[in-house]
Amino acid sequence: MMREAGLVNPAHRPISIDLSTGQPAHQPLLENLAEALRLAEPFLLKTGVIEQKDIAKLHAQMESLVGKANFCAYWLLQTVWAFKPE
């Protein structure tokens, strides 16, 4: 896509963030995801993507994961960049 846009020397770097219990990103990220779900709730309900009872279940499930001893997850990201030719 970057080459098609006229950019040159595209590169990428994978990033892995450990979200497992006991890791620095664990609690803050799960709390942020729960807040994002809360903020998106009106939109999700209005578009019919999900029902209120299912959102409540998701909230409870997300909150139960914070600090759970056997919770293990990784967030896989990809940083991509290229340069605009001079």
PyMOL Python script that loads the backbone (N, CA, C, O; Angstrom):
from pymol import cmd

cmd.read_pdbstr("""\
ATOM      1  N   MET A   1       0.825  -1.194   0.000  1.00  0.00           N
ATOM      2  CA  MET A   1       0.000   0.000   0.000  1.00  0.00           C
ATOM      3  C   MET A   1       0.866   1.253   0.000  1.00  0.00           C
ATOM      4  O   MET A   1       0.553   2.233  -0.676  1.00  0.00           O
ATOM      5  N   MET A   2       1.952   1.217   0.759  1.00  0.00           N
ATOM      6  CA  MET A   2       2.804   2.402   0.821  1.00  0.00           C
ATOM      7  C   MET A   2       3.473   2.647  -0.526  1.00  0.00           C
ATOM      8  O   MET A   2       3.574   3.789  -0.976  1.00  0.00           O
ATOM      9  N   ARG A   3       3.928   1.579  -1.167  1.00  0.00           N
ATOM     10  CA  ARG A   3       4.537   1.743  -2.497  1.00  0.00           C
ATOM     11  C   ARG A   3       3.517   2.289  -3.481  1.00  0.00           C
ATOM     12  O   ARG A   3       3.831   3.160  -4.292  1.00  0.00           O
ATOM     13  N   GLU A   4       2.288   1.772  -3.407  1.00  0.00           N
ATOM     14  CA  GLU A   4       1.227   2.264  -4.286  1.00  0.00           C
ATOM     15  C   GLU A   4       0.943   3.738  -4.041  1.00  0.00           C
ATOM     16  O   GLU A   4       0.506   4.447  -4.947  1.00  0.00           O
ATOM     17  N   ALA A   5       1.190   4.203  -2.817  1.00  0.00           N
ATOM     18  CA  ALA A   5       0.981   5.609  -2.474  1.00  0.00           C
ATOM     19  C   ALA A   5       2.186   6.469  -2.843  1.00  0.00           C
ATOM     20  O   ALA A   5       2.175   7.679  -2.615  1.00  0.00           O
ATOM     21  N   GLY A   6       3.229   5.854  -3.413  1.00  0.00           N
ATOM     22  CA  GLY A   6       4.400   6.605  -3.836  1.00  0.00           C
ATOM     23  C   GLY A   6       5.496   6.705  -2.797  1.00  0.00           C
ATOM     24  O   GLY A   6       6.468   7.431  -3.005  1.00  0.00           O
ATOM     25  N   LEU A   7       5.371   6.002  -1.692  1.00  0.00           N
ATOM     26  CA  LEU A   7       6.401   6.028  -0.658  1.00  0.00           C
ATOM     27  C   LEU A   7       7.480   5.003  -0.985  1.00  0.00           C
ATOM     28  O   LEU A   7       7.241   4.046  -1.721  1.00  0.00           O
ATOM     29  N   VAL A   8       8.665   5.214  -0.432  1.00  0.00           N
ATOM     30  CA  VAL A   8       9.797   4.325  -0.731  1.00  0.00           C
ATOM     31  C   VAL A   8      10.386   3.754   0.553  1.00  0.00           C
ATOM     32  O   VAL A   8      10.150   4.266   1.647  1.00  0.00           O
ATOM     33  N   ASN A   9      11.151   2.690   0.398  1.00  0.00           N
ATOM     34  CA  ASN A   9      11.832   2.016   1.495  1.00  0.00           C
ATOM     35  C   ASN A   9      10.906   1.653   2.655  1.00  0.00           C
ATOM     36  O   ASN A   9      11.210   1.968   3.806  1.00  0.00           O
ATOM     37  N   PRO A  10       9.789   1.000   2.371  1.00  0.00           N
ATOM     38  CA  PRO A  10       8.917   0.609   3.481  1.00  0.00           C
ATOM     39  C   PRO A  10       9.602  -0.413   4.377  1.00  0.00           C
ATOM     40  O   PRO A  10      10.371  -1.254   3.914  1.00  0.00           O
ATOM     41  N   ALA A  11       9.311  -0.325   5.646  1.00  0.00           N
ATOM     42  CA  ALA A  11       9.876  -1.265   6.619  1.00  0.00           C
ATOM     43  C   ALA A  11       8.827  -1.511   7.700  1.00  0.00           C
ATOM     44  O   ALA A  11       7.831  -0.794   7.801  1.00  0.00           O
ATOM     45  N   HIS A  12       9.076  -2.532   8.494  1.00  0.00           N
ATOM     46  CA  HIS A  12       8.143  -2.818   9.569  1.00  0.00           C
ATOM     47  C   HIS A  12       8.889  -3.459  10.731  1.00  0.00           C
ATOM     48  O   HIS A  12       9.980  -4.008  10.576  1.00  0.00           O
ATOM     49  N   ARG A  13       8.263  -3.369  11.901  1.00  0.00           N
ATOM     50  CA  ARG A  13       8.825  -3.970  13.103  1.00  0.00           C
ATOM     51  C   ARG A  13       7.672  -4.523  13.935  1.00  0.00           C
ATOM     52  O   ARG A  13       6.747  -3.789  14.282  1.00  0.00           O
ATOM     53  N   PRO A  14       7.726  -5.811  14.256  1.00  0.00           N
ATOM     54  CA  PRO A  14       6.679  -6.371  15.115  1.00  0.00           C
ATOM     55  C   PRO A  14       6.901  -5.947  16.569  1.00  0.00           C
ATOM     56  O   PRO A  14       8.034  -5.786  17.022  1.00  0.00           O
ATOM     57  N   ILE A  15       5.807  -5.775  17.273  1.00  0.00           N
ATOM     58  CA  ILE A  15       5.852  -5.410  18.689  1.00  0.00           C
ATOM     59  C   ILE A  15       4.931  -6.370  19.432  1.00  0.00           C
ATOM     60  O   ILE A  15       3.819  -6.647  18.982  1.00  0.00           O
ATOM     61  N   SER A  16       5.387  -6.865  20.549  1.00  0.00           N
ATOM     62  CA  SER A  16       4.590  -7.763  21.370  1.00  0.00           C
ATOM     63  C   SER A  16       4.552  -7.208  22.792  1.00  0.00           C
ATOM     64  O   SER A  16       5.593  -7.005  23.417  1.00  0.00           O
ATOM     65  N   ILE A  17       3.353  -6.967  23.290  1.00  0.00           N
ATOM     66  CA  ILE A  17       3.194  -6.453  24.649  1.00  0.00           C
ATOM     67  C   ILE A  17       2.585  -7.559  25.503  1.00  0.00           C
ATOM     68  O   ILE A  17       1.508  -8.071  25.198  1.00  0.00           O
ATOM     69  N   ASP A  18       3.279  -7.920  26.566  1.00  0.00           N
ATOM     70  CA  ASP A  18       2.813  -8.973  27.464  1.00  0.00           C
ATOM     71  C   ASP A  18       1.763  -8.392  28.409  1.00  0.00           C
ATOM     72  O   ASP A  18       2.054  -7.507  29.213  1.00  0.00           O
ATOM     73  N   LEU A  19       0.543  -8.903  28.298  1.00  0.00           N
ATOM     74  CA  LEU A  19      -0.566  -8.431  29.125  1.00  0.00           C
ATOM     75  C   LEU A  19      -0.873  -9.379  30.269  1.00  0.00           C
ATOM     76  O   LEU A  19      -1.890  -9.224  30.946  1.00  0.00           O
ATOM     77  N   SER A  20      -0.019 -10.345  30.491  1.00  0.00           N
ATOM     78  CA  SER A  20      -0.257 -11.352  31.519  1.00  0.00           C
ATOM     79  C   SER A  20      -0.257 -10.734  32.916  1.00  0.00           C
ATOM     80  O   SER A  20       0.358  -9.694  33.148  1.00  0.00           O
ATOM     81  N   THR A  21      -0.950 -11.386  33.830  1.00  0.00           N
ATOM     82  CA  THR A  21      -0.986 -10.933  35.217  1.00  0.00           C
ATOM     83  C   THR A  21       0.437 -10.789  35.747  1.00  0.00           C
ATOM     84  O   THR A  21       1.282 -11.657  35.526  1.00  0.00           O
ATOM     85  N   GLY A  22       0.688  -9.704  36.436  1.00  0.00           N
ATOM     86  CA  GLY A  22       2.006  -9.443  37.004  1.00  0.00           C
ATOM     87  C   GLY A  22       2.898  -8.607  36.109  1.00  0.00           C
ATOM     88  O   GLY A  22       3.936  -8.123  36.561  1.00  0.00           O
ATOM     89  N   GLN A  23       2.523  -8.423  34.850  1.00  0.00           N
ATOM     90  CA  GLN A  23       3.308  -7.602  33.934  1.00  0.00           C
ATOM     91  C   GLN A  23       2.841  -6.150  34.026  1.00  0.00           C
ATOM     92  O   GLN A  23       1.679  -5.898  34.343  1.00  0.00           O
ATOM     93  N   PRO A  24       3.735  -5.189  33.753  1.00  0.00           N
ATOM     94  CA  PRO A  24       3.378  -3.775  33.918  1.00  0.00           C
ATOM     95  C   PRO A  24       2.147  -3.327  33.125  1.00  0.00           C
ATOM     96  O   PRO A  24       1.400  -2.469  33.594  1.00  0.00           O
ATOM     97  N   ALA A  25       1.924  -3.884  31.948  1.00  0.00           N
ATOM     98  CA  ALA A  25       0.811  -3.429  31.105  1.00  0.00           C
ATOM     99  C   ALA A  25      -0.520  -4.084  31.464  1.00  0.00           C
ATOM    100  O   ALA A  25      -1.562  -3.660  30.965  1.00  0.00           O
ATOM    101  N   HIS A  26      -0.510  -5.102  32.314  1.00  0.00           N
ATOM    102  CA  HIS A  26      -1.708  -5.894  32.567  1.00  0.00           C
ATOM    103  C   HIS A  26      -2.906  -5.066  33.045  1.00  0.00           C
ATOM    104  O   HIS A  26      -3.898  -4.943  32.327  1.00  0.00           O
ATOM    105  N   GLN A  27      -2.823  -4.523  34.202  1.00  0.00           N
ATOM    106  CA  GLN A  27      -3.971  -3.823  34.786  1.00  0.00           C
ATOM    107  C   GLN A  27      -4.344  -2.562  34.009  1.00  0.00           C
ATOM    108  O   GLN A  27      -5.523  -2.373  33.708  1.00  0.00           O
ATOM    109  N   PRO A  28      -3.392  -1.691  33.672  1.00  0.00           N
ATOM    110  CA  PRO A  28      -3.783  -0.468  32.958  1.00  0.00           C
ATOM    111  C   PRO A  28      -4.476  -0.748  31.626  1.00  0.00           C
ATOM    112  O   PRO A  28      -5.456  -0.083  31.289  1.00  0.00           O
ATOM    113  N   LEU A  29      -3.982  -1.716  30.873  1.00  0.00           N
ATOM    114  CA  LEU A  29      -4.584  -1.971  29.576  1.00  0.00           C
ATOM    115  C   LEU A  29      -5.973  -2.576  29.711  1.00  0.00           C
ATOM    116  O   LEU A  29      -6.889  -2.168  28.997  1.00  0.00           O
ATOM    117  N   LEU A  30      -6.150  -3.534  30.607  1.00  0.00           N
ATOM    118  CA  LEU A  30      -7.483  -4.109  30.779  1.00  0.00           C
ATOM    119  C   LEU A  30      -8.476  -3.065  31.280  1.00  0.00           C
ATOM    120  O   LEU A  30      -9.641  -3.070  30.881  1.00  0.00           O
ATOM    121  N   GLU A  31      -8.022  -2.174  32.149  1.00  0.00           N
ATOM    122  CA  GLU A  31      -8.899  -1.101  32.615  1.00  0.00           C
ATOM    123  C   GLU A  31      -9.253  -0.158  31.460  1.00  0.00           C
ATOM    124  O   GLU A  31     -10.393   0.293  31.351  1.00  0.00           O
ATOM    125  N   ASN A  32      -8.271   0.138  30.597  1.00  0.00           N
ATOM    126  CA  ASN A  32      -8.532   0.998  29.439  1.00  0.00           C
ATOM    127  C   ASN A  32      -9.489   0.327  28.454  1.00  0.00           C
ATOM    128  O   ASN A  32     -10.351   0.993  27.880  1.00  0.00           O
ATOM    129  N   LEU A  33      -9.347  -0.976  28.255  1.00  0.00           N
ATOM    130  CA  LEU A  33     -10.263  -1.686  27.367  1.00  0.00           C
ATOM    131  C   LEU A  33     -11.684  -1.687  27.921  1.00  0.00           C
ATOM    132  O   LEU A  33     -12.646  -1.535  27.167  1.00  0.00           O
ATOM    133  N   ALA A  34     -11.817  -1.857  29.218  1.00  0.00           N
ATOM    134  CA  ALA A  34     -13.138  -1.807  29.839  1.00  0.00           C
ATOM    135  C   ALA A  34     -13.755  -0.415  29.669  1.00  0.00           C
ATOM    136  O   ALA A  34     -14.951  -0.295  29.404  1.00  0.00           O
ATOM    137  N   GLU A  35     -12.949   0.623  29.819  1.00  0.00           N
ATOM    138  CA  GLU A  35     -13.430   1.993  29.634  1.00  0.00           C
ATOM    139  C   GLU A  35     -13.797   2.240  28.171  1.00  0.00           C
ATOM    140  O   GLU A  35     -14.796   2.901  27.892  1.00  0.00           O
ATOM    141  N   ALA A  36     -13.011   1.723  27.247  1.00  0.00           N
ATOM    142  CA  ALA A  36     -13.320   1.871  25.815  1.00  0.00           C
ATOM    143  C   ALA A  36     -14.653   1.206  25.485  1.00  0.00           C
ATOM    144  O   ALA A  36     -15.441   1.747  24.710  1.00  0.00           O
ATOM    145  N   LEU A  37     -14.905   0.051  26.062  1.00  0.00           N
ATOM    146  CA  LEU A  37     -16.185  -0.624  25.846  1.00  0.00           C
ATOM    147  C   LEU A  37     -17.326   0.214  26.408  1.00  0.00           C
ATOM    148  O   LEU A  37     -18.383   0.332  25.788  1.00  0.00           O
ATOM    149  N   ARG A  38     -17.107   0.797  27.587  1.00  0.00           N
ATOM    150  CA  ARG A  38     -18.145   1.644  28.192  1.00  0.00           C
ATOM    151  C   ARG A  38     -18.444   2.847  27.299  1.00  0.00           C
ATOM    152  O   ARG A  38     -19.607   3.202  27.113  1.00  0.00           O
ATOM    153  N   LEU A  39     -17.412   3.474  26.749  1.00  0.00           N
ATOM    154  CA  LEU A  39     -17.594   4.646  25.897  1.00  0.00           C
ATOM    155  C   LEU A  39     -18.228   4.284  24.550  1.00  0.00           C
ATOM    156  O   LEU A  39     -18.970   5.082  23.978  1.00  0.00           O
ATOM    157  N   ALA A  40     -17.941   3.101  24.055  1.00  0.00           N
ATOM    158  CA  ALA A  40     -18.493   2.661  22.771  1.00  0.00           C
ATOM    159  C   ALA A  40     -19.908   2.109  22.907  1.00  0.00           C
ATOM    160  O   ALA A  40     -20.597   1.907  21.907  1.00  0.00           O
ATOM    161  N   GLU A  41     -20.336   1.870  24.128  1.00  0.00           N
ATOM    162  CA  GLU A  41     -21.631   1.229  24.378  1.00  0.00           C
ATOM    163  C   GLU A  41     -22.802   1.900  23.658  1.00  0.00           C
ATOM    164  O   GLU A  41     -23.576   1.196  23.009  1.00  0.00           O
ATOM    165  N   PRO A  42     -22.972   3.222  23.737  1.00  0.00           N
ATOM    166  CA  PRO A  42     -24.109   3.838  23.035  1.00  0.00           C
ATOM    167  C   PRO A  42     -24.087   3.575  21.525  1.00  0.00           C
ATOM    168  O   PRO A  42     -25.125   3.301  20.923  1.00  0.00           O
ATOM    169  N   PHE A  43     -22.921   3.658  20.932  1.00  0.00           N
ATOM    170  CA  PHE A  43     -22.791   3.401  19.494  1.00  0.00           C
ATOM    171  C   PHE A  43     -23.121   1.951  19.168  1.00  0.00           C
ATOM    172  O   PHE A  43     -23.855   1.676  18.219  1.00  0.00           O
ATOM    173  N   LEU A  44     -22.585   1.034  19.947  1.00  0.00           N
ATOM    174  CA  LEU A  44     -22.825  -0.389  19.701  1.00  0.00           C
ATOM    175  C   LEU A  44     -24.299  -0.740  19.835  1.00  0.00           C
ATOM    176  O   LEU A  44     -24.835  -1.518  19.046  1.00  0.00           O
ATOM    177  N   LEU A  45     -24.949  -0.163  20.837  1.00  0.00           N
ATOM    178  CA  LEU A  45     -26.372  -0.414  21.033  1.00  0.00           C
ATOM    179  C   LEU A  45     -27.205   0.197  19.901  1.00  0.00           C
ATOM    180  O   LEU A  45     -28.134  -0.433  19.396  1.00  0.00           O
ATOM    181  N   LYS A  46     -26.866   1.420  19.511  1.00  0.00           N
ATOM    182  CA  LYS A  46     -27.613   2.126  18.460  1.00  0.00           C
ATOM    183  C   LYS A  46     -27.522   1.396  17.120  1.00  0.00           C
ATOM    184  O   LYS A  46     -28.499   1.336  16.373  1.00  0.00           O
ATOM    185  N   THR A  47     -26.355   0.848  16.821  1.00  0.00           N
ATOM    186  CA  THR A  47     -26.172   0.154  15.544  1.00  0.00           C
ATOM    187  C   THR A  47     -26.679  -1.282  15.589  1.00  0.00           C
ATOM    188  O   THR A  47     -26.748  -1.949  14.556  1.00  0.00           O
ATOM    189  N   GLY A  48     -27.034  -1.761  16.783  1.00  0.00           N
ATOM    190  CA  GLY A  48     -27.557  -3.116  16.903  1.00  0.00           C
ATOM    191  C   GLY A  48     -26.505  -4.198  16.865  1.00  0.00           C
ATOM    192  O   GLY A  48     -26.826  -5.372  16.682  1.00  0.00           O
ATOM    193  N   VAL A  49     -25.260  -3.820  17.035  1.00  0.00           N
ATOM    194  CA  VAL A  49     -24.165  -4.785  17.012  1.00  0.00           C
ATOM    195  C   VAL A  49     -24.245  -5.734  18.204  1.00  0.00           C
ATOM    196  O   VAL A  49     -23.877  -6.905  18.107  1.00  0.00           O
ATOM    197  N   ILE A  50     -24.728  -5.213  19.323  1.00  0.00           N
ATOM    198  CA  ILE A  50     -24.777  -5.988  20.553  1.00  0.00           C
ATOM    199  C   ILE A  50     -25.970  -5.521  21.392  1.00  0.00           C
ATOM    200  O   ILE A  50     -26.444  -4.396  21.227  1.00  0.00           O
ATOM    201  N   GLU A  51     -26.444  -6.364  22.271  1.00  0.00           N
ATOM    202  CA  GLU A  51     -27.534  -5.999  23.166  1.00  0.00           C
ATOM    203  C   GLU A  51     -26.986  -5.657  24.540  1.00  0.00           C
ATOM    204  O   GLU A  51     -25.885  -6.071  24.903  1.00  0.00           O
ATOM    205  N   GLN A  52     -27.769  -4.894  25.306  1.00  0.00           N
ATOM    206  CA  GLN A  52     -27.339  -4.425  26.629  1.00  0.00           C
ATOM    207  C   GLN A  52     -26.896  -5.572  27.530  1.00  0.00           C
ATOM    208  O   GLN A  52     -25.878  -5.459  28.212  1.00  0.00           O
ATOM    209  N   LYS A  53     -27.639  -6.666  27.545  1.00  0.00           N
ATOM    210  CA  LYS A  53     -27.290  -7.791  28.421  1.00  0.00           C
ATOM    211  C   LYS A  53     -25.932  -8.380  28.057  1.00  0.00           C
ATOM    212  O   LYS A  53     -25.201  -8.844  28.932  1.00  0.00           O
ATOM    213  N   ASP A  54     -25.590  -8.364  26.757  1.00  0.00           N
ATOM    214  CA  ASP A  54     -24.300  -8.902  26.326  1.00  0.00           C
ATOM    215  C   ASP A  54     -23.147  -7.965  26.688  1.00  0.00           C
ATOM    216  O   ASP A  54     -22.041  -8.415  26.989  1.00  0.00           O
ATOM    217  N   ILE A  55     -23.416  -6.660  26.655  1.00  0.00           N
ATOM    218  CA  ILE A  55     -22.400  -5.698  27.075  1.00  0.00           C
ATOM    219  C   ILE A  55     -22.109  -5.874  28.562  1.00  0.00           C
ATOM    220  O   ILE A  55     -20.951  -5.838  28.977  1.00  0.00           O
ATOM    221  N   ALA A  56     -23.145  -6.062  29.356  1.00  0.00           N
ATOM    222  CA  ALA A  56     -22.958  -6.270  30.799  1.00  0.00           C
ATOM    223  C   ALA A  56     -22.116  -7.516  31.051  1.00  0.00           C
ATOM    224  O   ALA A  56     -21.262  -7.523  31.937  1.00  0.00           O
ATOM    225  N   LYS A  57     -22.355  -8.566  30.275  1.00  0.00           N
ATOM    226  CA  LYS A  57     -21.551  -9.789  30.415  1.00  0.00           C
ATOM    227  C   LYS A  57     -20.090  -9.532  30.059  1.00  0.00           C
ATOM    228  O   LYS A  57     -19.184 -10.011  30.741  1.00  0.00           O
ATOM    229  N   LEU A  58     -19.866  -8.770  28.981  1.00  0.00           N
ATOM    230  CA  LEU A  58     -18.489  -8.450  28.583  1.00  0.00           C
ATOM    231  C   LEU A  58     -17.767  -7.652  29.654  1.00  0.00           C
ATOM    232  O   LEU A  58     -16.608  -7.924  29.966  1.00  0.00           O
ATOM    233  N   HIS A  59     -18.468  -6.649  30.226  1.00  0.00           N
ATOM    234  CA  HIS A  59     -17.867  -5.856  31.300  1.00  0.00           C
ATOM    235  C   HIS A  59     -17.457  -6.747  32.466  1.00  0.00           C
ATOM    236  O   HIS A  59     -16.340  -6.642  32.972  1.00  0.00           O
ATOM    237  N   ALA A  60     -18.352  -7.612  32.883  1.00  0.00           N
ATOM    238  CA  ALA A  60     -18.065  -8.495  34.015  1.00  0.00           C
ATOM    239  C   ALA A  60     -16.897  -9.424  33.699  1.00  0.00           C
ATOM    240  O   ALA A  60     -16.037  -9.662  34.547  1.00  0.00           O
ATOM    241  N   GLN A  61     -16.872  -9.936  32.498  1.00  0.00           N
ATOM    242  CA  GLN A  61     -15.787 -10.824  32.100  1.00  0.00           C
ATOM    243  C   GLN A  61     -14.448 -10.093  32.079  1.00  0.00           C
ATOM    244  O   GLN A  61     -13.446 -10.622  32.559  1.00  0.00           O
ATOM    245  N   MET A  62     -14.424  -8.887  31.529  1.00  0.00           N
ATOM    246  CA  MET A  62     -13.184  -8.112  31.473  1.00  0.00           C
ATOM    247  C   MET A  62     -12.695  -7.776  32.876  1.00  0.00           C
ATOM    248  O   MET A  62     -11.502  -7.893  33.159  1.00  0.00           O
ATOM    249  N   GLU A  63     -13.588  -7.366  33.743  1.00  0.00           N
ATOM    250  CA  GLU A  63     -13.200  -7.004  35.102  1.00  0.00           C
ATOM    251  C   GLU A  63     -12.682  -8.213  35.872  1.00  0.00           C
ATOM    252  O   GLU A  63     -11.808  -8.079  36.729  1.00  0.00           O
ATOM    253  N   SER A  64     -13.216  -9.389  35.571  1.00  0.00           N
ATOM    254  CA  SER A  64     -12.762 -10.592  36.273  1.00  0.00           C
ATOM    255  C   SER A  64     -11.359 -11.006  35.852  1.00  0.00           C
ATOM    256  O   SER A  64     -10.691 -11.749  36.571  1.00  0.00           O
ATOM    257  N   LEU A  65     -10.908 -10.535  34.699  1.00  0.00           N
ATOM    258  CA  LEU A  65      -9.579 -10.914  34.215  1.00  0.00           C
ATOM    259  C   LEU A  65      -8.453 -10.127  34.890  1.00  0.00           C
ATOM    260  O   LEU A  65      -7.317 -10.597  34.961  1.00  0.00           O
ATOM    261  N   VAL A  66      -8.775  -8.918  35.389  1.00  0.00           N
ATOM    262  CA  VAL A  66      -7.743  -8.082  36.007  1.00  0.00           C
ATOM    263  C   VAL A  66      -7.219  -8.775  37.261  1.00  0.00           C
ATOM    264  O   VAL A  66      -7.970  -9.006  38.209  1.00  0.00           O
ATOM    265  N   GLY A  67      -5.950  -9.101  37.263  1.00  0.00           N
ATOM    266  CA  GLY A  67      -5.315  -9.700  38.425  1.00  0.00           C
ATOM    267  C   GLY A  67      -5.513 -11.195  38.565  1.00  0.00           C
ATOM    268  O   GLY A  67      -4.991 -11.791  39.508  1.00  0.00           O
ATOM    269  N   LYS A  68      -6.245 -11.819  37.663  1.00  0.00           N
ATOM    270  CA  LYS A  68      -6.470 -13.258  37.750  1.00  0.00           C
ATOM    271  C   LYS A  68      -5.138 -13.979  37.566  1.00  0.00           C
ATOM    272  O   LYS A  68      -4.417 -13.718  36.603  1.00  0.00           O
ATOM    273  N   ALA A  69      -4.813 -14.873  38.473  1.00  0.00           N
ATOM    274  CA  ALA A  69      -3.486 -15.500  38.526  1.00  0.00           C
ATOM    275  C   ALA A  69      -3.087 -16.201  37.231  1.00  0.00           C
ATOM    276  O   ALA A  69      -1.911 -16.180  36.866  1.00  0.00           O
ATOM    277  N   ASN A  70      -4.023 -16.814  36.534  1.00  0.00           N
ATOM    278  CA  ASN A  70      -3.643 -17.575  35.345  1.00  0.00           C
ATOM    279  C   ASN A  70      -3.923 -16.843  34.038  1.00  0.00           C
ATOM    280  O   ASN A  70      -3.902 -17.458  32.972  1.00  0.00           O
ATOM    281  N   PHE A  71      -4.188 -15.521  34.103  1.00  0.00           N
ATOM    282  CA  PHE A  71      -4.445 -14.771  32.878  1.00  0.00           C
ATOM    283  C   PHE A  71      -3.144 -14.559  32.119  1.00  0.00           C
ATOM    284  O   PHE A  71      -2.151 -14.099  32.682  1.00  0.00           O
ATOM    285  N   CYS A  72      -3.160 -14.899  30.846  1.00  0.00           N
ATOM    286  CA  CYS A  72      -1.983 -14.749  29.990  1.00  0.00           C
ATOM    287  C   CYS A  72      -2.435 -14.264  28.622  1.00  0.00           C
ATOM    288  O   CYS A  72      -3.309 -14.871  28.004  1.00  0.00           O
ATOM    289  N   ALA A  73      -1.852 -13.186  28.151  1.00  0.00           N
ATOM    290  CA  ALA A  73      -2.203 -12.669  26.831  1.00  0.00           C
ATOM    291  C   ALA A  73      -1.063 -11.811  26.304  1.00  0.00           C
ATOM    292  O   ALA A  73      -0.284 -11.242  27.069  1.00  0.00           O
ATOM    293  N   TYR A  74      -0.985 -11.732  24.995  1.00  0.00           N
ATOM    294  CA  TYR A  74      -0.046 -10.847  24.320  1.00  0.00           C
ATOM    295  C   TYR A  74      -0.817 -10.003  23.326  1.00  0.00           C
ATOM    296  O   TYR A  74      -1.744 -10.484  22.673  1.00  0.00           O
ATOM    297  N   TRP A  75      -0.429  -8.742  23.217  1.00  0.00           N
ATOM    298  CA  TRP A  75      -1.010  -7.853  22.229  1.00  0.00           C
ATOM    299  C   TRP A  75       0.039  -7.727  21.140  1.00  0.00           C
ATOM    300  O   TRP A  75       1.139  -7.231  21.383  1.00  0.00           O
ATOM    301  N   LEU A  76      -0.299  -8.173  19.949  1.00  0.00           N
ATOM    302  CA  LEU A  76       0.635  -8.156  18.832  1.00  0.00           C
ATOM    303  C   LEU A  76       0.336  -6.953  17.948  1.00  0.00           C
ATOM    304  O   LEU A  76      -0.776  -6.794  17.446  1.00  0.00           O
ATOM    305  N   LEU A  77       1.337  -6.119  17.770  1.00  0.00           N
ATOM    306  CA  LEU A  77       1.211  -4.908  16.973  1.00  0.00           C
ATOM    307  C   LEU A  77       2.274  -4.915  15.874  1.00  0.00           C
ATOM    308  O   LEU A  77       3.226  -5.695  15.917  1.00  0.00           O
ATOM    309  N   GLN A  78       2.097  -4.053  14.915  1.00  0.00           N
ATOM    310  CA  GLN A  78       3.054  -3.939  13.823  1.00  0.00           C
ATOM    311  C   GLN A  78       3.280  -2.451  13.561  1.00  0.00           C
ATOM    312  O   GLN A  78       2.335  -1.731  13.238  1.00  0.00           O
ATOM    313  N   THR A  79       4.505  -1.990  13.696  1.00  0.00           N
ATOM    314  CA  THR A  79       4.846  -0.624  13.339  1.00  0.00           C
ATOM    315  C   THR A  79       5.350  -0.649  11.900  1.00  0.00           C
ATOM    316  O   THR A  79       6.231  -1.436  11.554  1.00  0.00           O
ATOM    317  N   VAL A  80       4.787   0.214  11.075  1.00  0.00           N
ATOM    318  CA  VAL A  80       5.136   0.254   9.661  1.00  0.00           C
ATOM    319  C   VAL A  80       5.483   1.686   9.300  1.00  0.00           C
ATOM    320  O   VAL A  80       4.815   2.621   9.744  1.00  0.00           O
ATOM    321  N   TRP A  81       6.535   1.866   8.488  1.00  0.00           N
ATOM    322  CA  TRP A  81       6.907   3.206   8.065  1.00  0.00           C
ATOM    323  C   TRP A  81       7.524   3.162   6.675  1.00  0.00           C
ATOM    324  O   TRP A  81       7.948   2.113   6.190  1.00  0.00           O
ATOM    325  N   ALA A  82       7.561   4.338   6.047  1.00  0.00           N
ATOM    326  CA  ALA A  82       8.184   4.508   4.739  1.00  0.00           C
ATOM    327  C   ALA A  82       8.544   5.972   4.601  1.00  0.00           C
ATOM    328  O   ALA A  82       8.247   6.784   5.477  1.00  0.00           O
ATOM    329  N   PHE A  83       9.177   6.296   3.509  1.00  0.00           N
ATOM    330  CA  PHE A  83       9.644   7.653   3.298  1.00  0.00           C
ATOM    331  C   PHE A  83       9.029   8.238   2.038  1.00  0.00           C
ATOM    332  O   PHE A  83       8.777   7.534   1.059  1.00  0.00           O
ATOM    333  N   LYS A  84       8.795   9.533   2.086  1.00  0.00           N
ATOM    334  CA  LYS A  84       8.297  10.244   0.922  1.00  0.00           C
ATOM    335  C   LYS A  84       9.508  10.630   0.080  1.00  0.00           C
ATOM    336  O   LYS A  84      10.438  11.249   0.596  1.00  0.00           O
ATOM    337  N   PRO A  85       9.515  10.276  -1.213  1.00  0.00           N
ATOM    338  CA  PRO A  85      10.681  10.603  -2.040  1.00  0.00           C
ATOM    339  C   PRO A  85      10.832  12.122  -2.169  1.00  0.00           C
ATOM    340  O   PRO A  85       9.853  12.867  -2.165  1.00  0.00           O
ATOM    341  N   GLU A  86      12.064  12.543  -2.280  1.00  0.00           N
ATOM    342  CA  GLU A  86      12.324  13.998  -2.401  1.00  0.00           C
ATOM    343  C   GLU A  86      12.140  14.469  -3.805  1.00  0.00           C
ATOM    344  O   GLU A  86      12.315  15.655  -4.086  1.00  0.00           O
TER     345      GLU A  86
END
""", "prot")
cmd.dss("prot")
cmd.show_as("cartoon", "prot")
cmd.util.cbc("prot")
cmd.orient("prot")
